[in-house]
Amino acid sequence: MSAWSRTCIGAAVALSLAGCVNAAMMGGMGVGMILMTGHEMRKTNRACAEAIALTRAHLQRLDAAGNDSLPALIPVHRENVATLVSRCAAGTSGKSQPADTSWRPIAAELRQDLARLPQLAAQDLAAFMAEHRARILRFLALREGTGHGTGGGAQ
């Protein structure tokens, strides 16, 4: 084995051990919860990008459907927004740099919206959806601005 190979292996072991020590210091969280490889980050960013694209298309369908069709579209809408939030949130764990968390309060509001939607009367749905849509658009803008879901950002 060449000196270069031994150096590379030694560096990999040192990084792995550092990750384990870091994990122990973080209250027993697994290394996988703390460190995310470049491949995993790109995969997560792609999942967020796909969810963003699907949500934008979904919002266009909601706009075209009109208020009378809204009650029938709520189950699909709830699933779409839940997927968006979970996929885009997944890309923030394990980064070596401080994460931009400005989107988190909006994500919490969206989750509250999703819980409230099935309880709304049909006549209240259109007004609520206008406010809800504005929160979705703010969430999308923040997530796209961080590089998540755009193919950019820390990879």
Secondary structure, DSSP 4 states (H G I P E B T S, - for coil): --HHHHHHHHHHHHHHHHHHHHHHHTTS--HHHH---HHHHHHHHHHHHHHHHHHHHHHHHHHHH-GGGHHHHHHHHHHHHHHHHHHHHHTTTT-SSPPP-TTHHHHHHHHHHHHHGGGS-HHHHHHHHHHHHHHHHHHHHHHHHTTTTTT-S--
